[in-house]
Amino acid sequence: MSINKPDLNECILLFEPEQEALDSFFEKYKEEMNNRNLEKDLPLDVLFSYLFGVIVDWREYDSDIIKYFGEYIPEKNVGVKETDEGLDVIYDNNNFVIKLSFSGADRYITIRGFNGIISDDYEIRLFDSSFYSDTHVFLILPKTWWNELDSRFGEKVSGIFTVITEGLDFP
């Protein structure tokens, strides 16, 4: 399965759903929606999470989380290696270390760590609709896009997405 990434105008649809643009969106992703048995009447944020989201289960291997996120930004040459202390991460040909606690808290230690590593270029946010689940869904967008969406749509953005913070974890 190929990875879908929305463009900025498609992201704007979440906050300004104009019918002509929605019709084009549904036509563009018609085959993908059919393959996944997704209906047009799903809430748009839920549909986005299915089409564009990075899915992380609370039992996920931390190195796999980095690999999943890296698939969405292949131009930055993302790699990961497990170590006795945690993870050695390669991002844009630079090495970073994410120290892990080797506990259930590690999923979000990994997510926060990688979000910090990519923060000059990208940002990861949680789809709120997935929060009360043992599987969280994230959207990775260029940092400039998040800034524009926040500036234009403020409260609407925070009604669909949660910024990754120190306290965020699986419920």
N, CA and C atoms as an extended XYZ file, in Angstrom:
513
Properties=species:S:1:pos:R:3:atomname:S:1:resname:S:1:resid:I:1 pbc="F F F"
N         0.836       -1.175        0.000 N   MET     1
C         0.000        0.000        0.000 CA  MET     1
C         0.884        1.241        0.000 C   MET     1
N         0.537        2.176       -0.852 N   SER     2
C         1.323        3.396       -0.914 CA  SER     2
C         0.894        4.341        0.215 C   SER     2
N         1.790        5.234        0.553 N   ILE     3
C         1.531        6.195        1.622 CA  ILE     3
C         0.919        7.442        1.015 C   ILE     3
N        -0.225        7.817        1.553 N   ASN     4
C        -0.878        9.053        1.142 CA  ASN     4
C        -0.413       10.176        2.050 C   ASN     4
N        -0.125       11.315        1.444 N   LYS     5
C         0.194       12.516        2.209 CA  LYS     5
C        -0.677       13.640        1.666 C   LYS     5
N        -1.382       14.334        2.545 N   PRO     6
C        -2.234       15.420        2.053 CA  PRO     6
C        -1.402       16.619        1.633 C   PRO     6
N        -1.966       17.411        0.731 N   ASP     7
C        -1.335       18.693        0.447 CA  ASP     7
C        -1.988       19.739        1.362 C   ASP     7
N        -1.462       20.932        1.363 N   LEU     8
C        -1.952       21.960        2.275 CA  LEU     8
C        -3.428       22.270        2.029 C   LEU     8
N        -3.836       22.339        0.772 N   ASN     9
C        -5.240       22.634        0.466 CA  ASN     9
C        -6.166       21.540        0.983 C   ASN     9
N        -5.709       20.294        0.941 N   GLU    10
C        -6.515       19.205        1.499 CA  GLU    10
C        -6.623       19.344        3.018 C   GLU    10
N        -5.562       19.771        3.660 N   CYS    11
C        -5.609       20.008        5.110 CA  CYS    11
C        -6.586       21.131        5.446 C   CYS    11
N        -6.605       22.155        4.622 N   ILE    12
C        -7.522       23.278        4.842 CA  ILE    12
C        -8.974       22.819        4.787 C   ILE    12
N        -9.252       21.773        4.013 N   LEU    13
C       -10.616       21.231        3.931 CA  LEU    13
C       -11.162       20.819        5.293 C   LEU    13
N       -10.288       20.393        6.191 N   LEU    14
C       -10.738       20.012        7.528 CA  LEU    14
C       -11.411       21.169        8.252 C   LEU    14
N       -11.041       22.388        7.896 N   PHE    15
C       -11.505       23.565        8.612 CA  PHE    15
C       -12.412       24.455        7.772 C   PHE    15
N       -12.295       24.359        6.447 N   GLU    16
C       -13.158       25.080        5.505 CA  GLU    16
C       -13.612       24.098        4.433 C   GLU    16
N       -14.578       23.250        4.749 N   PRO    17
C       -14.990       22.207        3.794 CA  PRO    17
C       -15.905       22.741        2.682 C   PRO    17
N       -15.306       23.306        1.648 N   GLU    18
C       -16.065       23.814        0.508 CA  GLU    18
C       -16.420       22.651       -0.407 C   GLU    18
N       -17.670       22.629       -0.894 N   GLN    19
C       -18.197       21.471       -1.612 CA  GLN    19
C       -17.391       21.103       -2.857 C   GLN    19
N       -17.009       22.064       -3.656 N   GLU    20
C       -16.257       21.763       -4.878 CA  GLU    20
C       -14.914       21.102       -4.546 C   GLU    20
N       -14.234       21.630       -3.544 N   ALA    21
C       -12.954       21.055       -3.120 CA  ALA    21
C       -13.164       19.668       -2.515 C   ALA    21
N       -14.246       19.486       -1.752 N   LEU    22
C       -14.554       18.166       -1.191 CA  LEU    22
C       -14.823       17.152       -2.292 C   LEU    22
N       -15.570       17.557       -3.313 N   ASP    23
C       -15.857       16.656       -4.431 CA  ASP    23
C       -14.565       16.213       -5.109 C   ASP    23
N       -13.641       17.154       -5.318 N   SER    24
C       -12.339       16.822       -5.915 CA  SER    24
C       -11.552       15.882       -5.006 C   SER    24
N       -11.592       16.157       -3.706 N   PHE    25
C       -10.906       15.317       -2.730 CA  PHE    25
C       -11.440       13.883       -2.785 C   PHE    25
N       -12.767       13.747       -2.742 N   PHE    26
C       -13.369       12.410       -2.771 CA  PHE    26
C       -13.065       11.684       -4.076 C   PHE    26
N       -13.022       12.408       -5.169 N   GLU    27
C       -12.675       11.789       -6.456 CA  GLU    27
C       -11.223       11.323       -6.458 C   GLU    27
N       -10.329       12.159       -5.946 N   LYS    28
C        -8.904       11.823       -5.906 CA  LYS    28
C        -8.643       10.562       -5.081 C   LYS    28
N        -9.353       10.414       -3.947 N   TYR    29
C        -9.112        9.292       -3.034 CA  TYR    29
C       -10.183        8.209       -3.125 C   TYR    29
N       -10.975        8.246       -4.188 N   LYS    30
C       -12.082        7.298       -4.354 CA  LYS    30
C       -11.609        5.844       -4.283 C   LYS    30
N       -10.565        5.508       -5.031 N   GLU    31
C       -10.068        4.131       -5.052 CA  GLU    31
C        -9.554        3.712       -3.674 C   GLU    31
N        -8.786        4.576       -3.032 N   GLU    32
C        -8.263        4.279       -1.700 CA  GLU    32
C        -9.396        4.102       -0.698 C   GLU    32
N       -10.400        4.951       -0.780 N   MET    33
C       -11.545        4.843        0.122 CA  MET    33
C       -12.297        3.542       -0.112 C   MET    33
N       -12.469        3.166       -1.378 N   ASN    34
C       -13.131        1.895       -1.692 CA  ASN    34
C       -12.325        0.715       -1.166 C   ASN    34
N       -11.010        0.762       -1.351 N   ASN    35
C       -10.143       -0.330       -0.881 CA  ASN    35
C       -10.222       -0.505        0.633 C   ASN    35
N       -10.436        0.585        1.347 N   ARG    36
C       -10.487        0.539        2.821 CA  ARG    36
C       -11.911        0.547        3.367 C   ARG    36
N       -12.898        0.465        2.461 N   ASN    37
C       -14.314        0.495        2.854 CA  ASN    37
C       -14.658        1.738        3.668 C   ASN    37
N       -14.140        2.873        3.223 N   LEU    38
C       -14.403        4.146        3.891 CA  LEU    38
C       -15.532        4.873        3.166 C   LEU    38
N       -16.464        5.398        3.925 N   GLU    39
C       -17.614        6.105        3.371 CA  GLU    39
C       -17.407        7.612        3.417 C   GLU    39
N       -17.989        8.303        2.439 N   LYS    40
C       -17.895        9.759        2.382 CA  LYS    40
C       -18.580       10.434        3.562 C   LYS    40
N       -19.494        9.726        4.211 N   ASP    41
C       -20.228       10.356        5.311 CA  ASP    41
C       -19.515       10.250        6.667 C   ASP    41
N       -18.315        9.669        6.684 N   LEU    42
C       -17.516        9.683        7.911 CA  LEU    42
C       -17.151       11.121        8.241 C   LEU    42
N       -17.009       11.457        9.531 N   PRO    43
C       -16.485       12.793        9.841 CA  PRO    43
C       -15.147       12.983        9.123 C   PRO    43
N       -14.931       14.161        8.593 N   LEU    44
C       -13.756       14.410        7.756 CA  LEU    44
C       -12.445       14.148        8.504 C   LEU    44
N       -12.383       14.481        9.797 N   ASP    45
C       -11.149       14.222       10.540 CA  ASP    45
C       -10.886       12.724       10.679 C   ASP    45
N       -11.934       11.924       10.826 N   VAL    46
C       -11.775       10.469       10.915 CA  VAL    46
C       -11.321        9.924        9.564 C   VAL    46
N       -11.914       10.406        8.493 N   LEU    47
C       -11.498        9.999        7.155 CA  LEU    47
C       -10.033       10.353        6.923 C   LEU    47
N        -9.631       11.559        7.327 N   PHE    48
C        -8.229       11.966        7.215 CA  PHE    48
C        -7.321       11.019        7.992 C   PHE    48
N        -7.741       10.637        9.181 N   SER    49
C        -6.892        9.753        9.986 CA  SER    49
C        -6.687        8.413        9.293 C   SER    49
N        -7.718        7.904        8.629 N   TYR    50
C        -7.584        6.650        7.896 CA  TYR    50
C        -6.716        6.799        6.648 C   TYR    50
N        -6.853        7.929        5.971 N   LEU    51
C        -6.111        8.126        4.717 CA  LEU    51
C        -4.663        8.552        4.927 C   LEU    51
N        -4.409        9.386        5.934 N   PHE    52
C        -3.106       10.024        6.059 CA  PHE    52
C        -2.385        9.751        7.372 C   PHE    52
N        -3.013        9.059        8.278 N   GLY    53
C        -2.470        8.908        9.619 CA  GLY    53
C        -1.386        7.848        9.745 C   GLY    53
N        -0.533        8.059       10.738 N   VAL    54
C         0.463        7.085       11.148 CA  VAL    54
C        -0.103        6.420       12.400 C   VAL    54
N        -0.306        5.136       12.332 N   ILE    55
C        -0.956        4.391       13.409 CA  ILE    55
C         0.095        3.798       14.337 C   ILE    55
N        -0.068        4.058       15.641 N   VAL    56
C         0.857        3.550       16.657 CA  VAL    56
C         0.049        2.865       17.753 C   VAL    56
N         0.269        1.576       17.910 N   ASP    57
C        -0.357        0.803       18.968 CA  ASP    57
C         0.466        0.959       20.247 C   ASP    57
N        -0.168        0.894       21.403 N   TRP    58
C         0.549        1.078       22.671 CA  TRP    58
C         1.595       -0.008       22.912 C   TRP    58
N         1.504       -1.134       22.180 N   ARG    59
C         2.475       -2.224       22.344 CA  ARG    59
C         3.570       -2.196       21.271 C   ARG    59
N         3.566       -1.180       20.464 N   GLU    60
C         4.485       -1.081       19.324 CA  GLU    60
C         5.944       -1.087       19.785 C   GLU    60
N         6.796       -1.676       18.967 N   TYR    61
C         8.239       -1.559       19.211 CA  TYR    61
C         8.642       -0.128       18.888 C   TYR    61
N         9.474        0.450       19.737 N   ASP    62
C         9.858        1.845       19.554 CA  ASP    62
C        10.612        2.081       18.251 C   ASP    62
N        11.444        1.144       17.864 N   SER    63
C        12.154        1.298       16.593 CA  SER    63
C        11.173        1.292       15.418 C   SER    63
N        10.083        0.530       15.539 N   ASP    64
C         9.075        0.515       14.472 CA  ASP    64
C         8.350        1.856       14.379 C   ASP    64
N         8.124        2.498       15.513 N   ILE    65
C         7.479        3.818       15.496 CA  ILE    65
C         8.311        4.790       14.662 C   ILE    65
N         9.614        4.788       14.882 N   ILE    66
C        10.505        5.664       14.105 CA  ILE    66
C        10.428        5.290       12.621 C   ILE    66
N        10.407        4.007       12.311 N   LYS    67
C        10.309        3.572       10.912 CA  LYS    67
C         9.003        4.044       10.279 C   LYS    67
N         7.892        3.914       11.010 N   TYR    68
C         6.595        4.356       10.475 CA  TYR    68
C         6.613        5.847       10.176 C   TYR    68
N         7.091        6.636       11.135 N   PHE    69
C         7.153        8.080       10.911 CA  PHE    69
C         8.102        8.400        9.753 C   PHE    69
N         9.220        7.699        9.694 N   GLY    70
C        10.199        7.933        8.634 CA  GLY    70
C         9.656        7.682        7.242 C   GLY    70
N         8.702        6.754        7.113 N   GLU    71
C         8.087        6.480        5.810 CA  GLU    71
C         7.344        7.693        5.271 C   GLU    71
N         6.898        8.578        6.150 N   TYR    72
C         6.150        9.759        5.737 CA  TYR    72
C         7.055       10.926        5.367 C   TYR    72
N         8.337       10.798        5.672 N   ILE    73
C         9.286       11.857        5.322 CA  ILE    73
C        10.566       11.237        4.740 C   ILE    73
N        10.421       10.461        3.662 N   PRO    74
C        11.577        9.740        3.117 CA  PRO    74
C        12.687       10.643        2.611 C   PRO    74
N        12.369       11.875        2.283 N   GLU    75
C        13.394       12.796        1.784 CA  GLU    75
C        14.407       13.170        2.861 C   GLU    75
N        14.124       12.829        4.119 N   LYS    76
C        15.030       13.177        5.214 CA  LYS    76
C        15.895       12.012        5.677 C   LYS    76
N        15.860       10.880        4.975 N   ASN    77
C        16.736        9.750        5.295 CA  ASN    77
C        16.670        9.382        6.782 C   ASN    77
N        15.545        8.811        7.184 N   VAL    78
C        15.334        8.422        8.577 CA  VAL    78
C        15.770        6.975        8.774 C   VAL    78
N        16.526        6.728        9.831 N   GLY    79
C        16.950        5.384       10.190 CA  GLY    79
C        16.967        5.232       11.693 C   GLY    79
N        16.969        3.977       12.163 N   VAL    80
C        16.950        3.746       13.606 CA  VAL    80
C        17.658        2.437       13.927 C   VAL    80
N        18.322        2.452       15.076 N   LYS    81
C        18.980        1.251       15.588 CA  LYS    81
C        18.725        1.191       17.089 C   LYS    81
N        18.358        0.008       17.578 N   GLU    82
C        18.150       -0.179       19.014 CA  GLU    82
C        19.490       -0.346       19.706 C   GLU    82
N        19.594        0.247       20.905 N   THR    83
C        20.817        0.142       21.707 CA  THR    83
C        20.436       -0.240       23.137 C   THR    83
N        21.417       -0.440       23.966 N   ASP    84
C        21.162       -0.759       25.372 CA  ASP    84
C        20.511        0.404       26.120 C   ASP    84
N        20.677        1.626       25.624 N   GLU    85
C        20.101        2.797       26.279 CA  GLU    85
C        18.798        3.251       25.656 C   GLU    85
N        18.511        2.799       24.441 N   GLY    86
C        17.294        3.229       23.767 CA  GLY    86
C        17.427        3.118       22.270 C   GLY    86
N        17.375        4.268       21.605 N   LEU    87
C        17.391        4.305       20.149 CA  LEU    87
C        18.440        5.275       19.637 C   LEU    87
N        19.160        4.856       18.620 N   ASP    88
C        19.995        5.764       17.836 CA  ASP    88
C        19.203        6.061       16.574 C   ASP    88
N        18.919        7.330       16.365 N   VAL    89
C        18.084        7.748       15.247 CA  VAL    89
C        18.920        8.576       14.287 C   VAL    89
N        18.771        8.274       13.008 N   ILE    90
C        19.376        9.092       11.958 CA  ILE    90
C        18.252        9.896       11.334 C   ILE    90
N        18.457       11.203       11.251 N   TYR    91
C        17.498       12.085       10.598 CA  TYR    91
C        18.281       13.098        9.784 C   TYR    91
N        18.020       13.114        8.504 N   ASP    92
C        18.677       14.060        7.604 CA  ASP    92
C        20.199       13.982        7.751 C   ASP    92
N        20.685       12.745        7.824 N   ASN    93
C        22.109       12.427        7.923 CA  ASN    93
C        22.778       12.900        9.221 C   ASN    93
N        21.985       13.154       10.251 N   ASN    94
C        22.504       13.498       11.576 CA  ASN    94
C        22.075       12.418       12.563 C   ASN    94
N        22.914       12.151       13.569 N   ASN    95
C        22.620       11.128       14.575 CA  ASN    95
C        22.043       11.762       15.836 C   ASN    95
N        21.037       11.087       16.399 N   PHE    96
C        20.382       11.521       17.626 CA  PHE    96
C        20.168       10.302       18.507 C   PHE    96
N        20.092       10.535       19.813 N   VAL    97
C        19.833        9.459       20.769 CA  VAL    97
C        18.517        9.753       21.480 C   VAL    97
N        17.666        8.730       21.553 N   ILE    98
C        16.461        8.796       22.373 CA  ILE    98
C        16.636        7.747       23.463 C   ILE    98
N        16.817        8.227       24.703 N   LYS    99
C        16.978        7.306       25.832 CA  LYS    99
C        15.604        6.825       26.271 C   LYS    99
N        15.484        5.520       26.473 N   LEU   100
C        14.217        4.916       26.858 CA  LEU   100
C        14.263        4.414       28.289 C   LEU   100
N        13.097        4.253       28.890 N   SER   101
C        12.987        3.763       30.262 CA  SER   101
C        12.728        2.254       30.293 C   SER   101
N        12.480        1.680       29.125 N   PHE   102
C        12.148        0.261       28.986 CA  PHE   102
C        10.923       -0.084       29.828 C   PHE   102
N         9.905        0.787       29.673 N   SER   103
C         8.615        0.615       30.331 CA  SER   103
C         7.516        0.987       29.332 C   SER   103
N         6.284        0.921       29.766 N   GLY   104
C         5.165        1.302       28.917 CA  GLY   104
C         5.185        2.756       28.496 C   GLY   104
N         5.912        3.579       29.217 N   ALA   105
C         6.001        5.004       28.888 CA  ALA   105
C         6.838        5.263       27.631 C   ALA   105
N         7.548        4.248       27.169 N   ASP   106
C         8.477        4.449       26.057 CA  ASP   106
C         7.815        4.842       24.746 C   ASP   106
N         6.584        4.416       24.497 N   ARG   107
C         5.951        4.787       23.223 CA  ARG   107
C         5.964        6.298       23.065 C   ARG   107
N         5.502        7.007       24.093 N   TYR   108
C         5.451        8.462       23.969 CA  TYR   108
C         6.810        9.113       24.189 C   TYR   108
N         7.714        8.461       24.882 N   ILE   109
C         9.092        8.970       24.939 CA  ILE   109
C         9.663        8.972       23.518 C   ILE   109
N         9.404        7.904       22.790 N   THR   110
C         9.865        7.799       21.392 CA  THR   110
C         9.198        8.848       20.520 C   THR   110
N         7.881        8.984       20.638 N   ILE   111
C         7.135        9.944       19.814 CA  ILE   111
C         7.599       11.370       20.111 C   ILE   111
N         7.702       11.714       21.392 N   ARG   112
C         8.176       13.069       21.758 CA  ARG   112
C         9.614       13.284       21.286 C   ARG   112
N        10.445       12.269       21.468 N   GLY   113
C        11.839       12.386       21.047 CA  GLY   113
C        11.966       12.616       19.555 C   GLY   113
N        11.238       11.834       18.761 N   PHE   114
C        11.319       12.001       17.313 CA  PHE   114
C        10.704       13.332       16.887 C   PHE   114
N         9.608       13.726       17.532 N   ASN   115
C         8.999       15.016       17.226 CA  ASN   115
C         9.994       16.154       17.481 C   ASN   115
N        10.779       16.027       18.534 N   GLY   116
C        11.813       17.026       18.806 CA  GLY   116
C        12.916       17.026       17.759 C   GLY   116
N        13.294       15.837       17.311 N   ILE   117
C        14.348       15.711       16.301 CA  ILE   117
C        13.939       16.384       14.995 C   ILE   117
N        12.679       16.224       14.598 N   ILE   118
C        12.223       16.739       13.302 CA  ILE   118
C        11.657       18.152       13.386 C   ILE   118
N        11.673       18.753       14.565 N   SER   119
C        10.921       19.984       14.822 CA  SER   119
C        11.303       21.193       13.960 C   SER   119
N        12.476       21.212       13.390 N   ASP   120
C        12.808       22.323       12.492 CA  ASP   120
C        12.034       22.228       11.178 C   ASP   120
N        11.664       21.010       10.790 N   ASP   121
C        11.047       20.774        9.487 CA  ASP   121
C         9.587       20.334        9.562 C   ASP   121
N         9.281       19.468       10.523 N   TYR   122
C         7.969       18.825       10.610 CA  TYR   122
C         7.453       18.856       12.036 C   TYR   122
N         6.167       18.535       12.166 N   GLU   123
C         5.574       18.353       13.477 CA  GLU   123
C         4.590       17.201       13.405 C   GLU   123
N         4.569       16.429       14.475 N   ILE   124
C         3.639       15.316       14.615 CA  ILE   124
C         2.551       15.765       15.580 C   ILE   124
N         1.289       15.539       15.207 N   ARG   125
C         0.178       15.813       16.119 CA  ARG   125
C        -0.750       14.601       16.146 C   ARG   125
N        -1.419       14.465       17.265 N   LEU   126
C        -2.346       13.360       17.493 CA  LEU   126
C        -3.742       13.734       17.009 C   LEU   126
N        -4.370       12.835       16.251 N   PHE   127
C        -5.782       12.993       15.938 CA  PHE   127
C        -6.554       12.757       17.241 C   PHE   127
N        -7.291       13.767       17.714 N   ASP   128
C        -8.046       13.634       18.961 CA  ASP   128
C        -9.001       12.449       18.934 C   ASP   128
N        -9.551       12.140       17.770 N   SER   129
C       -10.531       11.051       17.664 CA  SER   129
C        -9.944        9.700       18.050 C   SER   129
N        -8.622        9.579       18.092 N   SER   130
C        -7.991        8.299       18.436 CA  SER   130
C        -7.502        8.246       19.882 C   SER   130
N        -7.656        9.332       20.641 N   PHE   131
C        -7.028        9.395       21.962 CA  PHE   131
C        -7.499        8.309       22.928 C   PHE   131
N        -8.781        8.055       23.013 N   TYR   132
C        -9.293        7.098       24.004 CA  TYR   132
C        -9.235        5.669       23.503 C   TYR   132
N        -8.192        5.349       22.797 N   SER   133
C        -7.977        4.024       22.239 CA  SER   133
C        -6.578        3.564       22.614 C   SER   133
N        -6.323        2.284       22.446 N   ASP   134
C        -4.958        1.791       22.669 CA  ASP   134
C        -4.121        1.911       21.398 C   ASP   134
N        -4.720        2.483       20.369 N   THR   135
C        -4.039        2.751       19.111 CA  THR   135
C        -4.222        4.227       18.791 C   THR   135
N        -3.130        4.962       18.759 N   HIS   136
C        -3.200        6.386       18.455 CA  HIS   136
C        -2.810        6.632       17.010 C   HIS   136
N        -3.429        7.650       16.419 N   VAL   137
C        -3.172        7.994       15.029 CA  VAL   137
C        -2.625        9.418       14.984 C   VAL   137
N        -1.557        9.584       14.229 N   PHE   138
C        -0.834       10.857       14.162 CA  PHE   138
C        -0.785       11.377       12.733 C   PHE   138
N        -0.678       12.686       12.608 N   LEU   139
C        -0.481       13.315       11.312 CA  LEU   139
C         0.840       14.077       11.354 C   LEU   139
N         1.681       13.818       10.364 N   ILE   140
C         2.948       14.532       10.217 CA  ILE   140
C         2.797       15.514        9.066 C   ILE   140
N         2.999       16.773        9.376 N   LEU   141
C         2.946       17.817        8.356 CA  LEU   141
C         4.168       18.706        8.489 C   LEU   141
N         4.525       19.389        7.397 N   PRO   142
C         5.595       20.379        7.518 CA  PRO   142
C         5.238       21.405        8.595 C   PRO   142
N         6.224       21.823        9.346 N   LYS   143
C         6.038       22.778       10.436 CA  LYS   143
C         5.355       24.056        9.940 C   LYS   143
N         5.741       24.515        8.752 N   THR   144
C         5.146       25.739        8.210 CA  THR   144
C         3.648       25.567        7.958 C   THR   144
N         3.230       24.377        7.592 N   TRP   145
C         1.800       24.123        7.371 CA  TRP   145
C         1.037       24.189        8.684 C   TRP   145
N         1.598       23.540        9.739 N   TRP   146
C         0.935       23.607       11.046 CA  TRP   146
C         0.829       25.062       11.492 C   TRP   146
N         1.882       25.829       11.282 N   ASN   147
C         1.858       27.244       11.675 CA  ASN   147
C         0.753       27.995       10.940 C   ASN   147
N         0.615       27.738        9.639 N   GLU   148
C        -0.428       28.406        8.866 CA  GLU   148
C        -1.817       27.976        9.322 C   GLU   148
N        -1.997       26.665        9.531 N   LEU   149
C        -3.299       26.171        9.984 CA  LEU   149
C        -3.656       26.756       11.351 C   LEU   149
N        -2.694       26.777       12.274 N   ASP   150
C        -2.930       27.356       13.598 CA  ASP   150
C        -3.298       28.835       13.492 C   ASP   150
N        -2.579       29.560       12.641 N   SER   151
C        -2.813       30.990       12.484 CA  SER   151
C        -4.205       31.259       11.893 C   SER   151
N        -4.584       30.490       10.895 N   ARG   152
C        -5.856       30.716       10.206 CA  ARG   152
C        -7.060       30.162       10.950 C   ARG   152
N        -6.874       29.007       11.623 N   PHE   153
C        -8.033       28.295       12.152 CA  PHE   153
C        -7.989       28.026       13.651 C   PHE   153
N        -6.924       28.418       14.328 N   GLY   154
C        -6.756       28.330       15.767 CA  GLY   154
C        -7.515       27.235       16.497 C   GLY   154
N        -8.654       27.614       17.099 N   GLU   155
C        -9.445       26.694       17.925 CA  GLU   155
C        -9.931       25.477       17.142 C   GLU   155
N       -10.213       25.652       15.868 N   LYS   156
C       -10.656       24.513       15.060 CA  LYS   156
C        -9.561       23.451       14.967 C   LYS   156
N        -8.314       23.895       14.854 N   VAL   157
C        -7.187       22.956       14.782 CA  VAL   157
C        -7.065       22.199       16.096 C   VAL   157
N        -7.132       22.933       17.198 N   SER   158
C        -6.997       22.273       18.501 CA  SER   158
C        -8.218       21.436       18.850 C   SER   158
N        -9.284       21.552       18.093 N   GLY   159
C       -10.448       20.697       18.273 CA  GLY   159
C       -10.321       19.363       17.558 C   GLY   159
N        -9.357       19.260       16.665 N   ILE   160
C        -9.151       18.021       15.902 CA  ILE   160
C        -7.826       17.362       16.263 C   ILE   160
N        -6.819       18.174       16.572 N   PHE   161
C        -5.471       17.664       16.838 CA  PHE   161
C        -4.976       18.088       18.210 C   PHE   161
N        -4.175       17.218       18.812 N   THR   162
C        -3.512       17.532       20.059 CA  THR   162
C        -2.017       17.669       19.789 C   THR   162
N        -1.446       18.748       20.284 N   VAL   163
C        -0.001       18.944       20.201 CA  VAL   163
C         0.663       17.925       21.137 C   VAL   163
N         1.773       17.359       20.698 N   ILE   164
C         2.503       16.389       21.503 CA  ILE   164
C         3.199       17.148       22.646 C   ILE   164
N         2.781       16.836       23.871 N   THR   165
C         3.337       17.495       25.055 CA  THR   165
C         3.992       16.460       25.952 C   THR   165
N         4.675       16.932       26.961 N   GLU   166
C         5.362       16.063       27.913 CA  GLU   166
C         4.388       15.132       28.635 C   GLU   166
N         3.191       15.580       28.898 N   GLY   167
C         2.235       14.771       29.649 CA  GLY   167
C         1.375       13.833       28.813 C   GLY   167
N         1.440       13.941       27.502 N   LEU   168
C         0.583       13.118       26.638 CA  LEU   168
C         1.047       11.671       26.675 C   LEU   168
N         0.078       10.762       26.828 N   ASP   169
C         0.374        9.327       26.864 CA  ASP   169
C        -0.896        8.574       26.522 C   ASP   169
N        -0.791        7.280       26.372 N   PHE   170
C        -1.971        6.463       26.180 CA  PHE   170
C        -2.814        6.497       27.448 C   PHE   170
N        -4.165        6.570       27.317 N   PRO   171
C        -4.999        6.630       28.527 CA  PRO   171
C        -4.934        5.338       29.337 C   PRO   171
